[in-house]
Amino acid sequence: MKKSEIPSSEKKFLVFIIFVALYIVLDCIDFLLTYIGTPDLAREANPLVMIYGFGWKALIISAVIYFFIFALIMYFVFVRFKRTLIPCRDFKQYLSMLYFGSPDKFCWTLYKFPKRKVYWNYFAVCTGTLILFTTLSTKLLAIVEWIGYLSNSYFIYINYNLIKIVYLGTFPERATFAVVVAIAWLAAMYLWYYREYRINKRALAQMSKSGGS
């Protein structure tokens, strides 16, 4: 990968610190608003509380455990991951090369299991990135919900009923929600890989320009 395409170790570590700090801030705000809104956790939507009936102790322990898991994932995504320069003409060739190391195997990506280590590195980072934005978005939504609940917003009651359907609803209701989530997840993965393709394409263009000058 072209040097100009690679962020410095200091910049990558700074991004890692920023996202971890953002997670801590959002988590603390969420816990504070939860304590204000429902000290007895009667209105807490966390499945540990809503389904299994656990209390504050379990909620805090699970939050600490998830924080360390989140931090490890973010460290891999932002600090450890190194892009590989992949020669290709278009997005289909990029995926074919990434999956199987050959430019003419795109159809295999639809049904064949990739074995290249470089692909699984990219897949792990893609998954980690989606976990990052899903986690932060969920925490931000929880904060907005608590603010709405404390201000008696009608929207919050609609959303709370949706959560109850997801956790406690019938099988068709849960299945429909799972399908919607799966489609959204696959769409997000496509966008992530396409973004990586664009970065790779710029690096190839820079390398070609440098070689021709």
SEFI-326539 format. One record per residue (C-alpha): residue in three letters; x, y, z. Coordinates in steps of 0.02 Angstrom, whole numbers. Example, Ala and Ser with C-alpha at 12.3 -4.5 7.8 and 13.67 -1.06 7.14 Angstrom:
! residues 2
+-----+--------+--------+--------+
:   r :   east :  north :     up :
+-----+--------+--------+--------+
: Ala :    615 :   -225 :    390 :
: Ser :    684 :    -53 :    357 :
+-----+--------+--------+--------+
//
This chain:
! residues 213
+-----+--------+--------+--------+
:   r :   east :  north :     up :
+-----+--------+--------+--------+
: Met :      0 :      0 :      0 :
: Lys :     63 :    173 :    -45 :
: Lys :    138 :    264 :    104 :
: Ser :     20 :    413 :     83 :
: Glu :   -127 :    292 :    100 :
: Ile :    -68 :    225 :    268 :
: Pro :   -109 :    327 :    424 :
: Ser :     36 :    343 :    545 :
: Ser :     36 :    233 :    700 :
: Glu :      8 :    388 :    807 :
: Lys :   -147 :    439 :    708 :
: Lys :   -220 :    264 :    711 :
: Phe :   -194 :    251 :    898 :
: Leu :   -272 :    423 :    923 :
: Val :   -428 :    368 :    827 :
: Phe :   -434 :    212 :    936 :
: Ile :   -425 :    319 :   1095 :
: Ile :   -561 :    438 :   1030 :
: Phe :   -685 :    299 :    997 :
: Val :   -650 :    212 :   1162 :
: Ala :   -671 :    377 :   1253 :
: Leu :   -834 :    410 :   1159 :
: Tyr :   -896 :    239 :   1212 :
: Ile :   -856 :    275 :   1395 :
: Val :   -944 :    445 :   1390 :
: Leu :  -1101 :    374 :   1308 :
: Asp :  -1103 :    226 :   1428 :
: Cys :  -1090 :    339 :   1580 :
: Ile :  -1229 :    452 :   1517 :
: Asp :  -1338 :    300 :   1482 :
: Phe :  -1311 :    231 :   1658 :
: Leu :  -1346 :    400 :   1737 :
: Leu :  -1509 :    424 :   1641 :
: Thr :  -1558 :    243 :   1677 :
: Tyr :  -1534 :    274 :   1864 :
: Ile :  -1636 :    434 :   1855 :
: Gly :  -1773 :    359 :   1746 :
: Thr :  -1792 :    189 :   1828 :
: Pro :  -1693 :    160 :   1989 :
: Asp :  -1778 :    -10 :   2010 :
: Leu :  -1742 :    -55 :   1826 :
: Ala :  -1927 :    -86 :   1794 :
: Arg :  -1914 :      5 :   1627 :
: Glu :  -1739 :    -55 :   1577 :
: Ala :  -1737 :   -134 :   1403 :
: Asn :  -1574 :   -230 :   1425 :
: Pro :  -1616 :   -416 :   1400 :
: Leu :  -1521 :   -462 :   1558 :
: Val :  -1649 :   -361 :   1654 :
: Met :  -1802 :   -370 :   1543 :
: Ile :  -1796 :   -558 :   1510 :
: Tyr :  -1690 :   -634 :   1650 :
: Gly :  -1731 :   -513 :   1790 :
: Phe :  -1552 :   -470 :   1841 :
: Gly :  -1514 :   -311 :   1937 :
: Trp :  -1389 :   -170 :   1940 :
: Lys :  -1241 :   -280 :   1987 :
: Ala :  -1260 :   -392 :   1835 :
: Leu :  -1291 :   -239 :   1725 :
: Ile :  -1129 :   -156 :   1782 :
: Ile :  -1025 :   -315 :   1768 :
: Ser :  -1091 :   -349 :   1592 :
: Ala :  -1053 :   -168 :   1544 :
: Val :   -872 :   -184 :   1603 :
: Ile :   -850 :   -349 :   1510 :
: Tyr :   -924 :   -278 :   1351 :
: Phe :   -813 :   -124 :   1365 :
: Phe :   -655 :   -230 :   1364 :
: Ile :   -720 :   -332 :   1217 :
: Phe :   -763 :   -170 :   1126 :
: Ala :   -590 :    -98 :   1162 :
: Leu :   -503 :   -254 :   1097 :
: Ile :   -607 :   -252 :    937 :
: Met :   -570 :    -68 :    910 :
: Tyr :   -384 :    -96 :    940 :
: Phe :   -383 :   -226 :    802 :
: Val :   -485 :   -117 :    684 :
: Phe :   -389 :     44 :    706 :
: Val :   -214 :     -6 :    761 :
: Arg :   -172 :   -184 :    708 :
: Phe :   -257 :   -193 :    538 :
: Lys :   -146 :   -163 :    386 :
: Arg :   -220 :   -149 :    211 :
: Thr :   -153 :   -255 :     68 :
: Leu :   -131 :   -181 :   -106 :
: Ile :   -241 :   -285 :   -223 :
: Pro :   -216 :   -269 :   -412 :
: Cys :   -386 :   -256 :   -497 :
: Arg :   -484 :   -162 :   -631 :
: Asp :   -655 :   -152 :   -547 :
: Phe :   -751 :   -198 :   -390 :
: Lys :   -790 :   -375 :   -450 :
: Gln :   -606 :   -410 :   -481 :
: Tyr :   -563 :   -333 :   -312 :
: Leu :   -680 :   -453 :   -221 :
: Ser :   -620 :   -599 :   -326 :
: Met :   -438 :   -561 :   -286 :
: Leu :   -476 :   -530 :   -102 :
: Tyr :   -574 :   -692 :    -83 :
: Phe :   -475 :   -812 :   -192 :
: Gly :   -319 :   -723 :   -257 :
: Ser :   -381 :   -735 :   -437 :
: Pro :   -465 :   -599 :   -544 :
: Asp :   -591 :   -716 :   -628 :
: Lys :   -673 :   -802 :   -478 :
: Phe :   -806 :   -674 :   -433 :
: Cys :   -947 :   -802 :   -452 :
: Trp :   -862 :   -907 :   -319 :
: Thr :   -889 :   -767 :   -192 :
: Leu :  -1076 :   -804 :   -199 :
: Tyr :  -1063 :   -984 :   -141 :
: Lys :   -885 :  -1039 :   -105 :
: Phe :   -795 :  -1027 :     62 :
: Pro :   -639 :   -916 :     52 :
: Lys :   -479 :   -983 :    129 :
: Arg :   -360 :   -836 :    109 :
: Lys :   -295 :   -762 :    271 :
: Val :   -300 :   -586 :    198 :
: Tyr :   -488 :   -603 :    167 :
: Trp :   -522 :   -655 :    347 :
: Asn :   -421 :   -506 :    409 :
: Tyr :   -531 :   -392 :    305 :
: Phe :   -689 :   -484 :    360 :
: Ala :   -640 :   -466 :    543 :
: Val :   -609 :   -279 :    522 :
: Cys :   -773 :   -259 :    427 :
: Thr :   -867 :   -348 :    566 :
: Gly :   -777 :   -247 :    698 :
: Thr :   -820 :    -84 :    610 :
: Leu :  -1003 :   -132 :    602 :
: Ile :   -999 :   -179 :    787 :
: Leu :   -922 :     -8 :    822 :
: Phe :  -1059 :     91 :    737 :
: Thr :  -1199 :    -25 :    797 :
: Thr :  -1140 :    -10 :    977 :
: Leu :  -1118 :    178 :    976 :
: Ser :  -1283 :    204 :    883 :
: Thr :  -1374 :     92 :   1007 :
: Lys :  -1303 :    187 :   1155 :
: Leu :  -1345 :    354 :   1076 :
: Leu :  -1522 :    293 :   1041 :
: Ala :  -1539 :    236 :   1222 :
: Ile :  -1488 :    409 :   1281 :
: Val :  -1613 :    492 :   1164 :
: Glu :  -1747 :    371 :   1226 :
: Trp :  -1714 :    411 :   1408 :
: Ile :  -1717 :    598 :   1374 :
: Gly :  -1882 :    574 :   1282 :
: Tyr :  -1952 :    467 :   1422 :
: Leu :  -1903 :    592 :   1556 :
: Ser :  -1984 :    730 :   1452 :
: Asn :  -2138 :    620 :   1425 :
: Ser :  -2120 :    605 :   1236 :
: Tyr :  -2250 :    492 :   1153 :
: Phe :  -2118 :    426 :   1031 :
: Ile :  -2029 :    338 :   1173 :
: Tyr :  -2180 :    232 :   1217 :
: Ile :  -2195 :    177 :   1035 :
: Asn :  -2011 :    128 :   1033 :
: Tyr :  -2024 :     38 :   1200 :
: Asn :  -2168 :    -66 :   1132 :
: Leu :  -2059 :   -111 :    981 :
: Ile :  -1922 :   -171 :   1098 :
: Lys :  -2048 :   -279 :   1191 :
: Ile :  -2100 :   -358 :   1026 :
: Val :  -1918 :   -396 :    983 :
: Tyr :  -1881 :   -477 :   1152 :
: Leu :  -2050 :   -550 :   1198 :
: Gly :  -2149 :   -556 :   1036 :
: Thr :  -2208 :   -704 :    934 :
: Phe :  -2093 :   -804 :    820 :
: Pro :  -2153 :   -719 :    658 :
: Glu :  -2124 :   -548 :    736 :
: Arg :  -1948 :   -595 :    790 :
: Ala :  -1911 :   -678 :    623 :
: Thr :  -1965 :   -522 :    527 :
: Phe :  -1854 :   -413 :    635 :
: Ala :  -1707 :   -534 :    612 :
: Val :  -1728 :   -529 :    422 :
: Val :  -1730 :   -338 :    422 :
: Val :  -1573 :   -334 :    530 :
: Ala :  -1486 :   -462 :    418 :
: Ile :  -1524 :   -361 :    261 :
: Ala :  -1461 :   -201 :    343 :
: Trp :  -1303 :   -291 :    401 :
: Leu :  -1266 :   -360 :    226 :
: Ala :  -1295 :   -189 :    148 :
: Ala :  -1174 :   -111 :    273 :
: Met :  -1044 :   -245 :    235 :
: Tyr :  -1061 :   -209 :     48 :
: Leu :  -1033 :    -24 :     78 :
: Trp :   -880 :    -61 :    187 :
: Tyr :   -800 :   -172 :     54 :
: Tyr :   -839 :    -45 :    -81 :
: Arg :   -756 :     90 :     23 :
: Glu :   -601 :    -21 :     39 :
: Tyr :   -605 :    -47 :   -149 :
: Arg :   -604 :    141 :   -177 :
: Ile :   -456 :    161 :    -58 :
: Asn :   -366 :     21 :   -148 :
: Lys :   -406 :    100 :   -318 :
: Arg :   -331 :    267 :   -264 :
: Ala :   -174 :    178 :   -202 :
: Leu :   -156 :     88 :   -369 :
: Ala :   -177 :    252 :   -464 :
: Gln :    -44 :    335 :   -356 :
: Met :     75 :    189 :   -383 :
: Ser :     45 :    194 :   -571 :
: Lys :     73 :    382 :   -575 :
: Ser :    233 :    367 :   -475 :
: Gly :    296 :    228 :   -588 :
: Gly :    261 :    330 :   -744 :
: Ser :    346 :    488 :   -683 :
+-----+--------+--------+--------+
//
